[in-house]
Amino acid sequence: MFYNEKELNAIRKILTDNKLSLSVAESATSGHLQAAFSSVKEAASFFQGGITAYNAGQKCRHLNIEPIKAFEDDCVSEDVACKMATEVNKLFISDYGIAITGYAQKDEEKGIDDLYAFFSIALNDKILLCKRIKTNCKTSVTAQTDYTNQVIKHFLAVLKKSAH
């Protein structure tokens, strides 16, 4: 399996035991988070769905990212990740929102040699974690999968911390 099944099942258990829901807003992972969470047994009991807003225009339109700011940094920033996480909660009426934006492949025109992304985890409209992550993967699919697994691990840690 592409994703850590043990961690995904632990997330499912914590969310369902506490009657909490999750939605995701993706760019750099291009649907991998949605695929991971929807692959869990009884996913419909906690996973509301997600949106893949791959370019700045779609992030502005669907996730209310401010256009001038979006185009200044190509929508790859902590601020954009945080806004995406809170907005996806509103869009899907969920408790937790996870968002990721970044680069999953090198882009010589933009000077992107090292792949990185920003992800954010929100509980309703409160940001619980926002972090920059990196990957050394060489292809876009392996980078997307690596980012997805890193975010899953961080989300589980946030849930475990919140439970105590």
Secondary structure per residue as TSV (DSSP state, phi and psi in degrees):
chain	resnum	aa	ss	phi	psi
A	1	M	-	360.0	145.5
A	2	F	-	-68.2	-30.4
A	3	Y	S	-118.0	156.1
A	4	N	-	-73.6	100.6
A	5	E	H	-63.1	-38.0
A	6	K	H	-62.5	-45.3
A	7	E	H	-67.0	-40.4
A	8	L	H	-63.0	-40.2
A	9	N	H	-68.2	-34.7
A	10	A	H	-66.0	-39.9
A	11	I	H	-62.4	-47.7
A	12	R	H	-54.8	-46.8
A	13	K	H	-62.4	-46.6
A	14	I	H	-62.5	-45.6
A	15	L	H	-66.9	-45.7
A	16	T	H	-69.9	-38.3
A	17	D	H	-60.6	-31.0
A	18	N	T	-103.3	7.9
A	19	K	T	53.2	49.1
A	20	L	-	-114.9	154.1
A	21	S	-	-122.3	166.2
A	22	L	E	-138.6	143.7
A	23	S	E	-139.1	161.9
A	24	V	E	-133.8	148.3
A	25	A	E	-123.6	120.4
A	26	E	E	-122.3	151.5
A	27	S	S	-135.4	-71.8
A	28	A	T	-59.2	-32.1
A	29	T	T	-88.9	-9.8
A	30	S	T	46.6	44.1
A	31	G	T	101.1	-7.2
A	32	H	H	-64.9	-37.4
A	33	L	H	-63.6	-41.9
A	34	Q	H	-62.0	-43.2
A	35	A	H	-62.9	-42.1
A	36	A	H	-63.7	-52.0
A	37	F	H	-68.4	-34.4
A	38	S	H	-75.7	-12.9
A	39	S	T	-81.3	-10.7
A	40	V	S	-76.0	141.0
A	41	K	T	-55.3	134.8
A	42	E	T	60.3	36.2
A	43	A	G	-57.3	-33.2
A	44	A	G	-64.3	-14.7
A	45	S	G	-77.5	-12.2
A	46	F	T	-141.7	-25.9
A	47	F	E	-95.3	114.8
A	48	Q	E	-80.4	-30.3
A	49	G	E	135.5	-167.1
A	50	G	E	-161.9	174.8
A	51	I	E	-135.5	135.8
A	52	T	E	-106.0	106.0
A	53	A	-	-108.7	93.1
A	54	Y	-	-79.4	-28.0
A	55	N	S	-119.7	167.5
A	56	A	H	-59.5	-39.2
A	57	G	H	-59.7	-41.8
A	58	Q	H	-73.2	-33.5
A	59	K	H	-64.1	-40.8
A	60	C	H	-65.3	-46.8
A	61	R	H	-67.5	-46.2
A	62	H	H	-98.4	-23.4
A	63	L	H	-120.5	13.4
A	64	N	-	57.0	35.4
A	65	I	-	-76.2	132.4
A	66	E	-	-65.2	123.4
A	67	P	H	-59.1	-44.1
A	68	I	H	-62.7	-46.4
A	69	K	H	-63.4	-39.1
A	70	A	H	-58.8	-44.8
A	71	F	H	-79.6	-19.2
A	72	E	H	-64.3	-42.3
A	73	D	T	-120.6	22.2
A	74	D	T	58.9	26.1
A	75	C	T	62.5	22.2
A	76	V	-	-115.1	89.7
A	77	S	S	-160.5	165.6
A	78	E	H	-60.8	-44.9
A	79	D	H	-57.9	-44.5
A	80	V	H	-66.5	-43.4
A	81	A	H	-60.3	-42.8
A	82	C	H	-64.9	-44.4
A	83	K	H	-63.4	-40.8
A	84	M	H	-60.8	-41.2
A	85	A	H	-66.3	-42.2
A	86	T	H	-73.6	-36.2
A	87	E	H	-70.0	-34.8
A	88	V	H	-67.7	-30.6
A	89	N	H	-61.8	-42.2
A	90	K	H	-67.4	-43.6
A	91	L	H	-61.8	-40.8
A	92	F	H	-105.8	2.9
A	93	I	T	51.6	56.6
A	94	S	-	-115.9	165.0
A	95	D	S	-80.9	-52.2
A	96	Y	E	-104.3	140.2
A	97	G	E	-127.4	134.6
A	98	I	E	-118.5	136.0
A	99	A	E	-134.5	148.7
A	100	I	E	-143.8	138.4
A	101	T	E	-144.9	138.5
A	102	G	E	170.0	-153.3
A	103	Y	-	-121.7	125.8
A	104	A	S	-108.9	1.0
A	105	Q	S	-150.4	152.4
A	106	K	-	-65.3	149.2
A	107	D	B	-138.9	100.2
A	108	E	T	-61.9	-38.2
A	109	E	T	-59.4	-38.6
A	110	K	T	-92.4	-2.5
A	111	G	T	74.8	27.0
A	112	I	B	-94.2	103.2
A	113	D	-	-104.8	-36.0
A	114	D	S	-101.3	125.8
A	115	L	E	-82.2	133.6
A	116	Y	E	-153.0	163.1
A	117	A	E	-149.3	160.4
A	118	F	E	-112.1	134.5
A	119	F	E	-125.6	158.2
A	120	S	E	-142.5	145.8
A	121	I	E	-122.8	125.3
A	122	A	E	-120.4	143.7
A	123	L	E	-110.3	110.1
A	124	N	T	56.3	-114.7
A	125	D	T	-108.0	13.6
A	126	K	E	-103.2	126.3
A	127	I	E	-79.2	122.6
A	128	L	E	-94.3	-31.5
A	129	L	E	-157.3	136.4
A	130	C	E	-140.4	127.9
A	131	K	E	-149.9	149.7
A	132	R	E	-92.0	132.9
A	133	I	E	-124.5	158.3
A	134	K	E	-126.8	162.4
A	135	T	E	-141.1	147.8
A	136	N	-	-103.8	6.7
A	137	C	-	-64.3	149.4
A	138	K	S	-98.2	-23.7
A	139	T	S	-109.7	156.7
A	140	S	H	-63.2	-40.1
A	141	V	H	-67.0	-40.8
A	142	T	H	-70.0	-34.4
A	143	A	H	-64.9	-44.6
A	144	Q	H	-61.3	-42.0
A	145	T	H	-66.7	-41.5
A	146	D	H	-62.3	-47.7
A	147	Y	H	-56.4	-45.0
A	148	T	H	-58.7	-47.3
A	149	N	H	-66.6	-35.3
A	150	Q	H	-64.1	-44.1
A	151	V	H	-65.7	-42.2
A	152	I	H	-57.7	-45.7
A	153	K	H	-60.7	-44.8
A	154	H	H	-66.1	-39.8
A	155	F	H	-64.1	-42.3
A	156	L	H	-61.2	-42.2
A	157	A	H	-61.3	-41.4
A	158	V	H	-62.6	-44.6
A	159	L	H	-63.1	-42.7
A	160	K	H	-64.4	-40.4
A	161	K	H	-65.1	-41.7
A	162	S	H	-67.4	-27.8
A	163	A	H	-74.2	-16.1
A	164	H	-	-99.8	360.0
